[in-house]
Amino acid sequence: MCIGGPLSEADIRWAVAASPDLAVAEDLVLDRDAAKNAHAIRSRAAAHATESAAYVAMTMEFVRTLVAVAPFISSVSIAGSLASGGFRPSDDVDLNLIVDDGHRHLAYVVVNFLGLAHAVRHRAKPVDDLTRRPIAPRLMTANLILERSQCLPLERCDEDMAFEFLIGEPVFGPEAINEVVEANPALLDHFPQLAAKPASLLIDRPRRLPKALYPRFLDAPARALGQAAWRYMQWTRRHRPEALARVAYVRSTMRPYTLFDAT
């Protein structure tokens, strides 16, 4: 995928043998330090093949409702394990959003409000330390929310940000994603295939509420509400250090685009 075409098994084995940092385990090429996790990684890949289809369909329906209610959202992509190929039923569904300027926190609140209502209907969903919540399981979640001005250009065009765009599966607004790629050609230095990325999961454009219902001044109270809710969720994890460490790690990979960082 990274070089734009398939390699033979012999070529792969020669490349691994020539690298002190790579190893083959369970028919996977891994960082040598991650080889001990090969079975778990293989198990996640196997679970993805059998479990992901129902969640993709569920996500497309959720996004249809989300963009109808929130007309300031320009683009939604499936991210995380459901996009990268390691989904299992206890995972949540990560969404990447591009929104109008001055609406990041409104987007966060709307995603979480609709997500909670949606999750109540799926209370029987399997959970783990990250997806367990007091009222209903963590299911549809905002992974990365970017305002349009933050994208044109991006402050970060490193390989991690390029990979985030590469694995994301657009569900709505592919033109906004294409605009980001065109405005940040450094992303293509890492993954040239971003220039011709397919979008096979697009929903039909629904009828949307008028943008006048969401003036920019609502973003400030939305920030306060969203921050209070986020802090409450962290408080519920206070006895689960592994979950807190995972949240802290994920947030560190998203800076400077994380919400609710102390200033």
C-alpha positions as CSV (number, residue, x, y, z in Angstrom):
1,M,0.0,0.0,0.0
2,C,2.7,2.4,0.9
3,I,4.5,2.3,-2.4
4,G,1.4,2.1,-4.6
5,G,1.5,-1.6,-5.6
6,P,1.9,-5.2,-4.5
7,L,5.2,-6.9,-3.6
8,S,6.0,-10.5,-3.9
9,E,6.5,-12.5,-0.8
10,A,10.1,-13.0,-1.6
11,D,10.6,-9.2,-1.9
12,I,8.9,-8.7,1.5
13,R,11.1,-11.3,3.2
14,W,14.3,-9.8,1.7
15,A,13.2,-6.4,3.0
16,V,12.4,-7.7,6.5
17,A,15.7,-9.6,6.6
18,A,17.6,-6.5,5.7
19,S,16.0,-4.4,8.5
20,P,17.0,-4.8,12.1
21,D,13.7,-3.2,13.2
22,L,11.3,-5.6,11.4
23,A,10.2,-9.2,12.0
24,V,7.7,-11.7,10.5
25,A,5.3,-13.3,12.9
26,E,1.8,-14.9,12.2
27,D,2.3,-14.0,8.5
28,L,2.5,-10.3,9.5
29,V,5.4,-7.8,9.1
30,L,5.8,-6.1,12.4
31,D,8.1,-3.9,14.4
32,R,10.4,-6.3,16.1
33,D,9.3,-5.0,19.5
34,A,5.6,-5.8,18.6
35,A,6.2,-9.3,17.5
36,K,5.0,-10.6,20.8
37,N,1.6,-9.1,20.0
38,A,1.3,-10.9,16.7
39,H,-1.4,-13.3,17.7
40,A,-3.6,-10.5,19.2
41,I,-3.1,-8.4,16.0
42,R,-4.0,-11.4,13.8
43,S,-7.1,-12.1,16.0
44,R,-8.3,-8.5,15.5
45,A,-7.9,-8.7,11.8
46,A,-9.9,-12.0,11.7
47,A,-12.6,-10.4,13.9
48,H,-12.7,-7.4,11.5
49,A,-13.6,-9.6,8.6
50,T,-16.7,-11.0,10.4
51,E,-17.8,-8.1,12.5
52,S,-17.2,-4.9,10.6
53,A,-20.0,-5.0,8.0
54,A,-22.8,-4.4,10.4
55,Y,-21.0,-1.6,12.1
56,V,-20.2,0.1,8.8
57,A,-23.9,0.1,7.9
58,M,-24.8,1.4,11.3
59,T,-22.2,4.2,11.0
60,M,-23.5,5.3,7.6
61,E,-27.0,5.6,9.1
62,F,-25.7,7.6,12.0
63,V,-23.7,9.9,9.8
64,R,-26.8,10.6,7.7
65,T,-28.6,11.8,10.8
66,L,-25.6,13.7,12.0
67,V,-25.0,15.8,8.9
68,A,-28.8,16.4,8.5
69,V,-28.9,17.9,12.1
70,A,-25.5,19.7,11.9
71,P,-25.2,21.6,8.6
72,F,-21.9,23.1,9.7
73,I,-20.2,19.7,9.2
74,S,-18.5,19.6,5.8
75,S,-17.0,16.1,5.9
76,V,-17.2,12.9,7.9
77,S,-14.9,9.9,7.6
78,I,-14.7,6.6,9.4
79,A,-11.4,6.4,11.2
80,G,-9.8,4.1,13.9
81,S,-10.0,0.4,13.9
82,L,-13.2,0.2,11.7
83,A,-11.2,1.9,8.9
84,S,-7.8,0.4,9.4
85,G,-8.9,-3.3,9.5
86,G,-8.7,-4.2,13.2
87,F,-12.2,-3.7,14.4
88,R,-13.8,-5.9,17.1
89,P,-17.3,-5.6,18.6
90,S,-16.0,-4.0,21.9
91,D,-14.4,-1.1,20.0
92,D,-16.1,2.3,19.4
93,V,-16.5,3.8,16.0
94,D,-14.2,6.8,15.5
95,L,-15.2,9.6,13.2
96,N,-13.1,12.4,11.7
97,L,-14.9,15.6,10.9
98,I,-14.1,18.8,9.0
99,V,-16.4,21.6,10.1
100,D,-17.0,25.3,9.5
101,D,-14.8,27.8,11.4
102,G,-16.1,28.5,14.9
103,H,-18.0,25.2,15.2
104,R,-15.5,22.6,16.6
105,H,-17.1,22.4,20.0
106,L,-20.6,22.5,18.6
107,A,-19.7,19.5,16.5
108,Y,-18.3,17.7,19.5
109,V,-21.4,18.2,21.5
110,V,-23.7,17.2,18.7
111,V,-21.8,14.1,17.9
112,N,-21.8,13.1,21.6
113,F,-25.5,13.9,22.1
114,L,-26.6,11.9,19.1
115,G,-24.0,9.3,19.9
116,L,-25.4,8.8,23.5
117,A,-29.0,8.6,22.1
118,H,-27.8,6.0,19.5
119,A,-25.8,4.0,22.1
120,V,-28.9,3.7,24.4
121,R,-30.4,1.5,21.7
122,H,-27.3,-0.7,21.7
123,R,-26.8,-1.2,25.4
124,A,-26.0,-4.9,24.8
125,K,-22.9,-4.0,22.8
126,P,-19.7,-5.6,24.2
127,V,-17.5,-3.1,25.9
128,D,-13.9,-2.8,27.2
129,D,-12.2,-0.3,29.6
130,L,-12.3,2.4,26.9
131,T,-15.9,1.9,25.7
132,R,-17.6,1.3,29.1
133,R,-19.8,4.2,30.2
134,P,-22.2,4.7,33.0
135,I,-25.4,5.1,30.9
136,A,-24.7,3.4,27.6
137,P,-21.6,2.1,25.8
138,R,-19.3,4.4,24.0
139,L,-20.1,3.7,20.3
140,M,-20.1,6.7,17.9
141,T,-17.3,9.1,18.9
142,A,-15.5,12.1,17.5
143,N,-11.8,11.2,16.9
144,L,-10.5,14.3,15.2
145,I,-12.4,17.5,14.5
146,L,-10.8,20.1,12.2
147,E,-12.1,23.5,11.3
148,R,-11.7,24.5,7.7
149,S,-9.1,27.2,8.5
150,Q,-7.0,24.6,10.4
151,C,-6.8,22.5,7.2
152,L,-5.8,25.2,4.8
153,P,-3.0,24.7,5.5
154,L,-2.5,22.0,8.1
155,E,-0.1,22.8,10.9
156,R,1.0,19.2,10.7
157,C,1.8,17.3,7.5
158,D,3.9,14.5,9.0
159,E,3.5,10.9,8.2
160,D,1.0,10.3,11.1
161,M,-1.3,13.0,9.8
162,A,-1.0,11.7,6.2
163,F,-1.8,8.2,7.4
164,E,-4.9,9.5,9.3
165,F,-6.2,10.8,5.9
166,L,-5.1,7.7,4.1
167,I,-7.0,5.2,6.3
168,G,-10.1,7.4,6.7
169,E,-13.1,6.1,4.8
170,P,-15.1,9.1,3.6
171,V,-18.9,8.8,4.3
172,F,-19.9,12.4,3.5
173,G,-18.2,15.4,1.9
174,P,-15.2,13.9,0.0
175,E,-14.7,17.3,-1.8
176,A,-13.7,18.8,1.6
177,I,-11.1,16.1,2.0
178,N,-9.8,16.6,-1.5
179,E,-9.5,20.3,-0.8
180,V,-7.3,19.5,2.2
181,V,-5.0,17.2,0.2
182,E,-4.7,19.7,-2.6
183,A,-3.8,22.5,-0.1
184,N,-1.2,20.3,1.7
185,P,0.8,18.6,-1.0
186,A,3.4,17.5,1.7
187,L,0.8,14.8,2.6
188,L,1.4,13.2,-0.8
189,D,5.1,13.0,-0.1
190,H,4.2,10.3,2.5
191,F,1.3,8.6,0.6
192,P,1.0,9.6,-3.1
193,Q,-2.2,7.5,-3.4
194,L,-4.1,10.1,-1.4
195,A,-4.4,11.9,-4.7
196,A,-6.7,9.2,-6.1
197,K,-8.2,7.8,-3.0
198,P,-11.6,6.1,-3.7
199,A,-14.7,6.8,-1.6
200,S,-16.9,3.7,-1.7
201,L,-19.1,4.4,1.4
202,L,-20.6,7.7,0.5
203,I,-24.1,8.4,1.6
204,D,-26.7,10.4,-0.4
205,R,-26.8,14.0,0.6
206,P,-29.7,14.4,3.0
207,R,-31.9,17.5,3.5
208,R,-30.1,19.6,6.2
209,L,-31.3,22.1,8.8
210,P,-30.4,25.7,8.0
211,K,-27.0,26.9,9.2
212,A,-28.7,30.0,10.8
213,L,-29.7,27.7,13.7
214,Y,-26.1,27.4,14.8
215,P,-24.5,30.9,15.1
216,R,-20.8,31.0,16.0
217,F,-21.4,32.4,19.5
218,L,-22.9,29.0,20.5
219,D,-19.4,27.4,20.3
220,A,-18.4,29.0,23.6
221,P,-21.1,27.4,25.7
222,A,-20.7,24.2,23.7
223,R,-17.0,24.2,24.7
224,A,-17.9,24.5,28.4
225,L,-20.5,21.7,28.2
226,G,-18.2,19.5,26.2
227,Q,-15.3,20.0,28.5
228,A,-17.5,19.2,31.6
229,A,-18.7,16.0,29.9
230,W,-15.1,15.0,28.9
231,R,-13.8,15.6,32.5
232,Y,-16.7,13.5,33.9
233,M,-15.7,10.6,31.6
234,Q,-12.1,10.9,32.7
235,W,-13.4,10.8,36.3
236,T,-15.3,7.6,35.7
237,R,-12.0,6.0,34.5
238,R,-10.1,7.1,37.6
239,H,-9.7,3.5,38.8
240,R,-8.6,2.2,35.4
241,P,-5.1,3.5,34.8
242,E,-4.7,1.6,31.5
243,A,-7.7,3.3,30.0
244,L,-6.5,6.7,31.2
245,A,-3.0,6.0,29.7
246,R,-4.6,5.0,26.4
247,V,-6.6,8.2,26.2
248,A,-3.6,10.3,27.1
249,Y,-1.6,8.5,24.3
250,V,-4.2,9.0,21.7
251,R,-4.6,12.7,22.6
252,S,-0.8,13.2,22.4
253,T,-0.8,11.9,18.8
254,M,-3.4,14.5,17.8
255,R,-1.9,17.7,19.1
256,P,-2.3,20.5,18.2
257,Y,-5.8,19.5,17.2
258,T,-7.0,18.0,20.5
259,L,-10.0,19.6,22.2
260,F,-9.9,20.7,25.9
261,D,-6.2,20.9,26.3
262,A,-5.1,23.2,29.1
263,T,-3.8,26.5,27.8
